[in-house]
Amino acid sequence: MSPLPRILHLPILAAVLGGLALAGCTAKGETEQSATATAEEAPVLPVTQLVAKDTVLFRKYVADIQALRNVEVRGRVQGFLDKIHVDEGQEVKQGQLLFSINDAPYRTQISKAKAALASAQAATRVAELEVKQVTLLVEKNIVSKTELEVAQAKLKAAQSEAAQARSALTEAQLSLSYTQVRAPFDGIIDRIPLKVGSLVDDGTLLTTVSDIRAVFAYFTVSEGEYLDYMKRRRKGAGSHTDEVQLVLADGSQYPHLGKIETVESEFDANTGSIAFRARFQNPDKLLKHGATGRIKLASEVEDAVLLPQKAVFELQDKNYVFLVDQNNRLRQTHFVPKTRLSHFYVVETGLKPGDRVVYEGVQDARDGMRIKPRPVGIDSLLAPAPRPSNGGGSGSVATVHAY
């Protein structure tokens, strides 16, 4: 072959190589542009970093408030109501007169009982004299001993009648005293259903008196929460294990702390819960019998890993979060909660301090997705949430105080 064709092949080869180089540059540029575009299109999601904190958890329980003593005042004799000496809501002292029932029939009974007693006492005196007289006659052998025995029997009968008359008088006096209805203790008068002139019978409800110088707050906890409380109490965890707070129906905080006094002896077979009783001082008489509220019971947890509830989603009854790795890619991660609160989980296993998780927008996230993290400080998420409503449900909710 002559050299000429080979020389002609060189320009062609150069053109081909140049085209390949140009194509390679173009492809590389497009790849870089695509990567840049992908990075620019990565969604921005709020991300928070988990930390371990010594934490005070405040669980809230629906509470039933009851007076120290709440006693129904009922009529004990029959008669017409002559006078009402107090008003509804009035504070009264022990022994203070509340109601007057017409006492004329009972005064008549007393008069009759006194007359019967006087007659019986006179008969007894006559019988005593007769015994003395017959005794002298027996000693002189004028009458037989049988006569003395008869006289002594008459004396015993007269004495029995006198005792019976004395008992009837006491009963009449007691009935008369029942016409004056008095306060059984210091307290506040409840509703008065009757009016002056109403017929009162034995057992008729006149009013109720409540002693609210202090009140009891009853609330129920689950078996697990009960065991947790007892463990902390036995270990002496915290200096105020038995202290509780009370949130009133309007969401305000009651100014006086309460103290847990006792726990019921049995769990409710239907609910699996057990009742606690706390005592609150009530110097201003703000708390009333039958009121409701919420008990706040504190428990201290050391090095608790707190996870916002908004970061969690469920799959097949398991809890997951989207963990953010060093390359800002998401990894679907399972964790086990120790406690579920109102807005947070306390993590048992699966997550650790320093882990970054997507805080919001998990519904738009996908496993393996690259994102642009928008950091959200965990401390800002631990700020107290709005107070929950008191309506409905008897389960517990909780807020978190971390430090």
ZIMOVEN-V544203 format. One line per field, one symbol per residue. phi: phi as a letter, one per 20 degrees, with the letter a starting at -180 (. if undefined). psi: psi as a letter, one per 20 degrees, with the letter a starting at -180 (. if undefined). burial: b if it has 9 or more other ideal C-beta (glycine too) atoms within 8 Angstrom, else e. Layout:
BEGIN
phi: ???
psi: ???
burial: ???
END
This chain:
BEGIN
phi: .fffffffffffffffffffffffffffffffffffffffegfecfccdfcecfcdededcfddecfgccdfecfdcerefebdeccfneecdgnffdccdgdgfefffffffffffffffffffffffffffffffffemecefffffffffffffffffffffffffffffffffffdedffafacfefdfedgnfedcfoffeacddedfbcddebdcffffffffffffffmfmecgeecdcdffeneeffdfdcfdbcgeceffedmdcedcddcfcfelfedfnfcaceddececelfeecfffedcdclmcecceedefemdecfcebdeebddfcbdeeebocbgnfdcfecnffeecfnfecdfdfcffffeefgegfffefmmdfecbdcddb
psi: qqhghhhhhghgghgghghggghgggggghgghggghghhipqpqppqpqqpqpqopoqpppqopqqgpoppoqqirqrqogqoirrpiqprqpiqpgqpqpjghhhghggghgghggghhghggghghhggghgghghjkhrrhhhghgghghghgghghggghhhhggghhghhhiioprphrpappbqohrrpiqpproippgaqppokhrqpopqqrrgghghgghghghikpqilhipqrpprhjiqppipqrpphrqriqqphhijrqpqpqppqmhjkgpqpirrappopqpppplpoppphiiqqpplkqpqropoahjkqqoppqroqgppahiqqppgrhqrphqpqpgqkhhiqqpiqpropoppphhhiiqprqpqqipqqjrqrqrpoq.
burial: eeeeeeeeeeeeeeeeeeeeeeeeeeeeeeeeeeeeebeeebbebbbbbbbebbbbbbbbbbbebbbebbbebebebebbbeebebeeeeebeeebebbbbbbeebbebbebbbebbebbbebbebbbebbebbbebbeeeeeeeebbeebbebbebbbebbebbbebbebbbebbebbbbebebbbbbbebebeeeeebeeebbbbbbbbbebbbbbbbbebebbebbebbbeeeebeebebbbbbbeeeeebebebbbeebeeeebeeeebbbbbbbbebeebebbbeeebbbbbbbbbeebbbbbbebbeeeeeebbbbbbeeebbbbbbebbbeeebbebbbbeeebeeebbbbbebbeebeeebbbebeebebeebbeeeeeeebeeeeebbbbbbbe
END
